[in-house]
């Protein structure tokens, strides 16, 4: 089954996984591609070590969130059954007087494996092995490292592994120290790109797990490599996520640290509001990103960036609660006729009970739809004409709120990619410009929709710049609705 050309040895682990498992260095760090079985191999390794009769210390694993913590322990349980070591799942347990908890697996010898979420405080005061999973995605990895490192003073290993996440995140700082500054901390270093994994039999292993009808069964290593690359937002994203090259934060207006700090969870839906795969967001037609937490009773603010043929129309809805604006829902309209766009705008957003204010792009092709919306919804809708000064004001306003963590954004690759595309440049005459490169996925439309949502929120107490008489524009889709 499958057309992989590289057939690995008939062993549980691939060569790069074996090298990691057998590395007993006190401190070791790996930079690696996405989804090549690294956490899985680490779960196997920690099970083997903690099941030994002479093992003396517990293990503490820190994952980026509670879901990943549970998945890591599930892998540990599966390997415990495979190795027949008689482990007992103790479920979720409180581990300190601050209320921090962990999923716990107890081995037959009494030692425990604790799988924690990303809260650095949960590592404080613990002794034993430390595993910091997906370190680059932790919101404050430097603090996590500072707390975890002393925990191996009396024995145990410190294992750190991740895909990089921007050049300024502390995992990338450690990576730079190792590769360029002589490795002052003395890590045992591992690096495995997607290409490395494919050359060591990863595709063969993958194809043994996939359904027979999966399209990847017909691929060899080169075809799979090209397939993964085509599916990425851009080359910069591919190089970071799969080729272990951190994206350069020095040229980006919005850093990965900032995106990680503000990220919230959600899922993708089609036009019928049925869940779809996240990578199908912004396909042709209408798709939605919907936050894990539903819309509540807070005021709702909407930003709309309008496109038609080359660019997306993006409708970004935020809800203010506790002084923070949480993104609740985003609509992506790809090559959708304006009449249908107006229908989505009204039915999905403007008619919501708690709708408070909307800022809508009226530049160029957006003028008619913004006038129509304002004609029916009056001062709740403010058309915004993009100029250099307006874009500068909105871009800095959004960034400042993200730095204060009071504007939360989707932890979703294409949206994050749009935010990363925004560059601040200074012209010869000294003027500041903000722009993002246009590609097959739009022209940073998601960023500007988010900025317009933020603008709607910050202007919630002011009147619109101009407000024609409600219903005054003939032919408006909204005419007579209110």
C-alpha positions, 0 to 999 in steps of 0.5 A: 500500500502506498508509493513511498520509495524509501522503505525504513527498517521494520522497527517501531521508530524511524532513525531520527526518532531513535536517535532522540530516544537514545540520547541520554544527555542531561539537556537536549533540544530539537528543532523539527518539522511539523507532524513527524511523530516527535511527541509520539516518540517522546512519549515512548521514551519517557514510558521506558525510562519511568518503568525501569525498576531503578528509576527514581524521579517523576516526569513533568511534561509541559504542552502548549494547551490542555488538549495537547497535554491530554493527547501526550498522556494518551500516547503514554498510556498507549505505550504503557499497554504496548510495553506491558508495564502496568501503568494506571491512569489517575486522571486529572489531579491538582498538583499544587496549592495554586490550583494547577492540575495535570493529567497523571499516569502512575507506573507500577513502580510508583513513579508518575508522569504528569502532563501539564498545560503551558502555565509556567507556574505549574513547573515550579518546585517540581523535581525530575525529568522535564519535557517542554513540548512545542516550546515555540508555541508557548506564550511565555517560553522564556519564563517556562524555561527559567522555572523548568531548568532548576528542576533537573538540579537533583537529576533528570533530563531537560528535553526541549523540542519544537517547530520554530515560531518567529526569530524573536521567540525564546526557543529561536533565541536558544536555537541561534545560540546553538547554531551561531554562538557556540552552544553556551548552554551545552545542549545536545542538538537535533534538527529534522526537516520534512525533507530529512524525515522523508529521506528516513522513511516517514512517508512509508510509515504515514501511508501504512496508517492512511485509508486506502482511498487517501490521495497521499497513497499515490505519492512518492516522497517528492510528490508529498513534499510538493503537496505539503508546500503547495498547501502552505500560506507562503514560502516563509510559512513553509520554511518555518513550519517544515524546514526549521527556518524561523520567520524573520520577526525583524521585518514583520510589523506583527511578530509571532510572539504577539500572535501567540500571546493573543491566539484563541481557538476555533474551527472552520464551517461552510456556508451551511455552518457545518464543520469543515477542515481548517485548511478549507477556510477561504475556499471559493464561496462563503466559509467561516471561522468560529471561535470555540467560545460562543457569542455572549451578551457583550457589545459586538463590533464588526470590521469589513474589508471588501473584495470581489475578484482578486481579493477576499471580502472578510467580515470580522466580528468581535465581542467586548467582554471584561475590557477585552475584544474577543474575535467570535466569528469571521466570514471569508467570501471568495469571488462572491457576487455583491448581492450575496455579500450584502445578504451575508453581511446583514443576516450573519452580522448586522442583524445580531441582537447585540450589534453595536458598530461596524467600520466598513471599507468604502475604498473603490469597489466597497463604496456602494455596499458601505453606502447601502449598509449605512442607509439602513443601519444609520450611525451604527455603520461607518464607511472608512476610506483607506488613506495612508494616514488612516491605515497607519492609525488603524495598524498601530491601534490594532498592534497596541491593543494586541500588545496589551492582550485586549484584542484576541485573534484566531490561532489559524495559519492563514489569518496569522499569515496575513498579519505577518505579511503587513510591512511598515515602510518609510518613503523617501519623503518620510511618510509611513506606509503599511501594505501587504503583498498580494498573492493567491490568498488575497491582499492581507484582507484578514489583517485589515478586517481585524483592524476595522473591527478594532476601529469600530470598537474604539469609536463606539461612542462617536458618531459616524463621519457621515450618515445619509438619511436611513433608507435614502439610497434606492436599490439598497438590499437593506432598504426597508429592513428596519 
